[in-house]
């Protein structure tokens, strides 16, 4: 499980778009990954990891998660994604992304397998 600050990547895509007013959608394109907004503070990230592991602990056995009875072993990762969210939307005004002082965009990975991608969709004029 890990969290990656993708704010600069999103800003790069946004700057290339030329959009001045609208919305910027950032979406994790996988069912065991998340995109969320919060502070880039390592203690907070460690708290998230501990909290998520308490709520949905890794356990590949089919006894813990019904999902694992399908031949998969990542039932916990699906629950962690559900808790942390699928996407974020950031307002765009006068050519700027609107963030609070400490807000950053993060990609959360809860499974660690397979190729993953993030969709950045900028809508506006």
C-alpha positions in Angstrom: 0.0 0.0 0.0 1.3 3.4 -0.9 0.4 7.0 -1.7 2.0 9.0 -4.5 1.7 12.8 -4.8 0.5 13.3 -8.5 -0.3 17.0 -8.2 2.6 18.1 -10.4 1.6 15.6 -13.1 -2.0 16.9 -13.0 -0.8 20.5 -13.2 1.3 19.6 -16.3 -1.7 18.0 -18.0 -3.8 21.0 -17.0 -1.3 23.6 -18.3 -1.2 21.8 -21.6 -5.0 21.9 -22.0 -5.3 25.7 -22.3 -8.6 25.6 -20.3 -9.3 28.8 -18.4 -12.6 28.0 -16.7 -14.1 24.6 -15.9 -13.3 21.4 -14.1 -10.4 19.0 -13.8 -11.4 15.4 -13.1 -8.7 13.0 -11.9 -9.7 9.4 -11.8 -8.0 6.1 -10.8 -8.7 3.7 -13.7 -8.4 0.6 -11.6 -10.7 -1.0 -9.0 -8.0 -1.4 -6.4 -6.5 2.1 -6.7 -7.7 5.5 -5.5 -7.3 9.2 -6.1 -7.9 11.6 -3.2 -7.0 15.1 -2.0 -5.3 15.8 1.3 -2.2 17.1 2.9 1.2 15.8 1.9 2.3 15.0 5.4 4.0 11.7 6.1 2.5 11.1 9.5 -1.0 11.5 8.0 -0.1 8.9 5.3 1.1 6.5 7.9 -2.1 7.0 9.8 -4.1 6.2 6.7 -2.2 3.0 6.2 -2.7 1.9 9.7 -6.4 2.9 9.7 -7.1 1.1 6.4 -5.3 -2.0 7.5 -7.4 -2.0 10.7 -10.6 -1.7 8.7 -9.7 -4.0 5.8 -6.7 -6.1 6.8 -4.8 -8.0 4.1 -5.9 -11.6 4.2 -5.7 -13.7 1.0 -7.8 -16.5 2.5 -11.3 -17.0 1.2 -12.6 -17.0 4.8 -12.0 -13.3 5.3 -13.4 -11.9 2.1 -16.0 -13.5 -0.2 -14.2 -11.9 -3.1 -11.3 -14.2 -2.5 -13.5 -17.2 -3.1 -13.5 -16.3 -6.8 -9.8 -17.2 -7.2 -8.6 -13.6 -6.3 -6.7 -12.7 -3.2 -7.1 -9.0 -3.0 -10.5 -8.4 -1.3 -8.9 -6.0 1.1 -7.7 -3.8 -1.7 -11.2 -3.4 -3.1 -12.5 -2.2 0.3 -9.6 0.2 0.8 -10.3 1.8 -2.6 -14.0 2.1 -1.7 -13.1 4.0 1.5 -10.5 6.3 -0.1 -12.5 7.1 -3.2 -12.3 6.8 -7.0 -11.8 10.3 -8.2 -11.5 14.0 -7.4 -12.7 17.1 -9.2 -10.9 20.4 -8.9 -12.4 23.7 -10.0 -10.6 25.8 -12.7 -11.0 29.6 -12.7 -9.0 32.1 -14.7 -6.5 29.4 -15.8 -5.8 28.2 -12.2 -6.6 24.9 -10.4 -8.2 25.8 -7.1 -6.6 24.1 -4.2 -6.7 24.8 -0.5 -3.4 25.8 1.1 -2.3 22.3 1.9 -4.3 20.3 -0.6 -2.5 17.9 -3.0 -3.8 15.1 -5.2 -2.7 11.6 -4.4 -2.8 8.3 -6.1 -3.4 5.4 -3.6 -2.3 1.9 -4.5 -3.8 -1.0 -2.5 -2.9 -4.1 -4.5 0.4 -3.4 -6.2 -0.1 -5.7 -9.2 -0.7 -5.0 -12.8 -0.4 -1.9 -14.8 -2.4 1.0 -13.5 -3.3 4.4 -15.0 -4.9 7.7 -14.0 -7.2 9.6 -16.2 -7.0 13.4 -16.2 -10.0 15.0 -18.0 -10.1 18.8 -18.2 -13.5 20.2 -19.2 -14.2 23.8 -19.9 -13.4 26.7 -22.1 
